[in-house]
Amino acid sequence: MACITLIEAFPFSSTDSALRIVLSNIGTYGDINPLIALAIELKRRGHVPVMALPEVYRSRIAPVGLEFHAVRPDIDPKNNVLVEMVYDIKHGTENGLRNFLFPALRQTYKDLLDAATRPTRADLLLVGELNYAGPIVAEVTKIPWASYVLAPMSFFSAYDPPVLPPYPKLAKVDKGMPGFGRVIKRVARLVSRRWPEPIYELRKELGLPQGENPLFDAKHSPYLVLALFSRELGEEQKDWPPNTVITGFAFYDADSGNVKLPPHLDQFVASGEPPIVFTLGSAAVLAAGDFYEVSAKAAMDLGKRAVLLIGSDPRNKLKEKLPDSICVAEYAPYSKLFSSASVVVHQGGVGTTAQCLNAGRPMLIMPYSHDQPDNARRMKRLGVAKVIEKAKYTPERVARKVHALLEESAFAQNARTVAETVKKEDGVKAACDALEGLHRKTLPALERRNPLEC
């Protein structure tokens, strides 16, 4: 009887033209911007994308004409304490899950369930890995779903093992060492074994079996996994989820639809040699510490022009007067700025890294936590970047590494070569094609289903 009630509550649709597709995740702009890129293209194709995101993103979604549905927990962009907690190199991932996402799991489930079923039932769900309620909503409603990841680390492959942020020295271990990848997977699962307990509790309340490990397995859709990154970042591995499609990067970095540089920055960039750009992305910028003071000093020691993207945190405003050779701005679209840079110094987030690769510019990466150390290692392997530990970020070391990036021509050449590949990939088109293909594949099974059958 429960099965009949479930089917009646969420009747199946057989439309094949305009699909209602709910796109959802919880995270920073780096996590959300690719979804916006896909939603804009899906709307252009005649579909109805619904952005199920934290409330803070509503003002960014409305100007591009997309339907919005708020999903908790909301994110306070000025909550420095939360960001510093989440970006702690040893416990950042655990803090983010156990102290931010999981306490609001039931609220997330309720909000996403509403977005997926009201006012009408969605035809597809696309869920990011930080929305741990997504797979549960899909299971309860029987709506076909896809998941997406932004970096290879999300797959935790034994054949291409990631760098675990608490153990950065493991980045120096050859990934081809026999058994090393399997050890990394076992360590990660052992350390995090108690973290998913709130998910298991919710599933039990809903009458669902415990299921696979939500942190490593259940977050990936069995129907379609979109790897929204370039093959330059990672290639398919034997232990990746079935039905994974590497699409290429899905680029979007407009500010409420605006992709222009601030006027003073536009004028600065055009007035001299390509500057060094220093940035910490959209989240680490709230835990910058002395990054910008050190960066400014390094640029002055090098005698180079520089751009400091400091965000809106008042703590990042530099106390000393800067020379005219250094320009300060709160924000700038990377797609417009990086192509005019000589070197980009950043935190290693996959969104920032992708924009550097697309612009064909060498990088100096100072990773914090999460996927950033792993992304940094991959860029170093490509020969497009140098890496510096956060604890060693001093003017002298930064100046020395940036000087090497500028003087050793191989870095710039490698960056240009990689950019040629990245520009040929169309991540947005490939991902949207795959989503439409998933609907065509699952629709016959839904139409054949007897609503009275469990």
Stockholm file with secondary structure:
# STOCKHOLM 1.0

chainA/1-454         MACITLIEAFPFSSTDSALRIVLSNIGTYGDINPLIALAIELKRRGHVPVMALPEVYRSRIAPVGLEFHAVRPDIDPKNNVLVEMVYDIKHGTENGLRNFLFPALRQTYKDLLDAATRPTRADLLLVGELNYAGPIVAEVTKIPWASYVLAPMSFFSAYDPPVLPPYPKLAKVDKGMPGFGRVIKRVARLVSRRWPEPIYELRKELGLPQGENPLFDAKHSPYLVLALFSRELGEEQKDWPPNTVITGFAFYDADSGNVKLPPHLDQFVASGEPPIVFTLGSAAVLAAGDFYEVSAKAAMDLGKRAVLLIGSDPRNKLKEKLPDSICVAEYAPYSKLFSSASVVVHQGGVGTTAQCLNAGRPMLIMPYSHDQPDNARRMKRLGVAKVIEKAKYTPERVARKVHALLEESAFAQNARTVAETVKKEDGVKAACDALEGLHRKTLPALERRNPLEC
#=GR chainA/1-454 SS CHHHHHHHHSCCCCCCSSCEEEEECCSCHHHHHHHHHHHHHHHHTTCEEEEEECGGGHHHHGGGTCEEEECSSCCCTTCHHHHHHHTCTTTHHHHHIIIIIGGGHHHHHHHHHHHHHSSSCCSEEEEETTCTTHHHHHHHHTCCEEEEESSGGGGCCSSSCCCCTTCGGGGGSCTTSTTHHHHHHHHHHHHTTTTTHHHHHHHHHTTCCCCSCTTTTTTSCSSCEEECSCTTTCCCCTTSCTTEEECCCCCCCCBTTBCCCCHHHHHHHHTSSCCEEEECTTTGGGGCTTHHHHHHHHHHHHTCCEEEECCSCGGGSCSSCCCTTEEEESCCCHHHHGGGCSEEEECCCHHHHHHHHHHTCCEEECCCSTTHHHHHHHHHHHTSEEECCGGGCCHHHHHHHHHHHHHCHHHHHHHHHHHHHHHHCCHHHHHHHHHHHHHHHHHHHHHHCCTTCC
#=GC SS_cons         CHHHHHHHHSCCCCCCSSCEEEEECCSCHHHHHHHHHHHHHHHHTTCEEEEEECGGGHHHHGGGTCEEEECSSCCCTTCHHHHHHHTCTTTHHHHHIIIIIGGGHHHHHHHHHHHHHSSSCCSEEEEETTCTTHHHHHHHHTCCEEEEESSGGGGCCSSSCCCCTTCGGGGGSCTTSTTHHHHHHHHHHHHTTTTTHHHHHHHHHTTCCCCSCTTTTTTSCSSCEEECSCTTTCCCCTTSCTTEEECCCCCCCCBTTBCCCCHHHHHHHHTSSCCEEEECTTTGGGGCTTHHHHHHHHHHHHTCCEEEECCSCGGGSCSSCCCTTEEEESCCCHHHHGGGCSEEEECCCHHHHHHHHHHTCCEEECCCSTTHHHHHHHHHHHTSEEECCGGGCCHHHHHHHHHHHHHCHHHHHHHHHHHHHHHHCCHHHHHHHHHHHHHHHHHHHHHHCCTTCC
//
